[in-house]
């Protein structure tokens, strides 16, 4: 059997705090009306798309498991996010979400389940990919999957950890 060639690198983005203004600590977005894009995110996405990257959101949404965000509201939030970015010329290729609580799955970041699913769907060149996130679990996810990582806060990149080649 011949190995399938990797197609493209991917820009993986965390949602809360990277794509949208985050809710208060310990709180969750509960409706599409609460969603607000982070300044500059559409520019980041357009830049990476121009360089041939896929753009995929990977997000933990434990509020669903806790009953604080209804599954239908999560779908509406993601639809609004996708539509706003598309209107700004920054479309997303996919959105992958872990709705589970701690210890219930392999998809909750920093575990690699969401990245593995993205790779199954899109045949991604993981060593050439980048994760932009705002948390230690995002950094650990990038490390666990052999990707570079950029730490973002308030719409700015604060640090970059490049994977050794």
Number of C-alpha atoms within 10 A of each C-alpha: 3 4 5 7 9 12 13 16 22 27 25 26 25 24 24 21 19 25 27 20 19 19 15 8 6 6 10 17 21 19 17 16 11 13 19 16 19 19 15 13 19 19 14 15 24 19 13 17 18 10 10 13 23 22 23 22 23 26 22 23 22 18 20 20 15 12 9 14 18 15 16 11 16 20 13 16 19 19 14 17 20 18 15 16 20 13 10 14 13 21 20 20 14 16 19 17 20 19 21 18 15 12 8 9 13 15 22 24 25 21 18 17 19 23 24 17 13 19 15 10 10 18 17 21 16 22 17 17 22 25 27 24 27 21 15 12 15 25 22 17 24 30 18 14 18 18 25 22 24 20 19 19 15 16 17 14 14 11 11 15 15 16 15 8 6
